[in-house]
Amino acid sequence: MISFLDLKRVNEPHEVAIRTAVERVIESGWYILGREVDAFEQQFANYCQTKHCIGVANGLDALTLVLKAWDFPIGSEVIIASNAYIASVLSITHAGLTPVLVEPDPRTYLLDTARIEPAITERTRAILPVHLYGRCCDMDPIHTLAQRYKLNVLEDAAQAHGAVYGEKRAGNLGDAAGWSFYPSKNLGALGDAGAITTNDDALANQLRALRNYGSAQKYITDYRGHNSRLDELQAAILAAKLPALNSENSRRRALARMYLAGIRHSDMTLPPGDQIEQDVWHLFVIRHPRRDDLKTYLREQGIGTDIHYPIPPHHQRAYASFAHLSLPISEQIHREVLSLPLNPSMTDEEVAYVIDTINGFSE
């Protein structure tokens, strides 16, 4: 069986470093907002080429805290791709704001920059580009619109650890960026964890308070904050794994090349390979009109897959008020996408088996 993702196997190369990090934290006797968090924040900020990294509890909190820190009027609008993961949309409503769902580019699955300007109103305050599947959104036209309409830009970089756009890395492409280190991410913790990167000094200071009950100084509350802190244990684990991120991303690119070169199926839509060196291939997502049949076929042949994501945000019960929206591109994407196994622990032979099996799927 080739599982979609075996996290034990993925983390095995890091086992000694992880155990050393865990023992160091246990021996320290300090478990919240200490040296390990400080060290990882500095290391990850350096990696992303930003001035600041603020560790938080998870990726959803990372986005939500930034939107709250910007203190937009309640009901202000934030533009986001209509096929984003639900957490990205939740961050907007958690901050008391209104998501404006814009159709994605059907080739890249990213926010279609040509559709942004028609969606801007007098209530629009921000654009939230989601670097879905490990590929950066087309940021230059987004910044052009943001400057023209005086909008903030918040990257959702939860799937883009190490991805590049132009000369910059994800996390340094907007006013701020939210990160998730959920265990399945390219840089994954052994539990929930997240971070925010930014070059804005004032925003960084505010976010450090917001994550800690709104307090920059103990027992003095400046903001109506949250308890959303990256803990020492996860910070130490992430710091132990960070040095291998580039090499593991390189391995992901090598496997993606194999898939792109080997899959030959007339009804199958493959992800674009035009920026293979810039993308970090968090997921390798194909599309097929008989997605569910293909998923069943692969499972019967011993290959695990996943669907990212089966239900678009505007069809979720939590957002019933959006059910009237007509978003045919997003709806087709959600009907057809299927994620193939791709992670640094996979062998060439396993990927070759997946390719041969897919090519044998009956039309």
Disulfide bonds with the S-S distance in Angstrom:
none
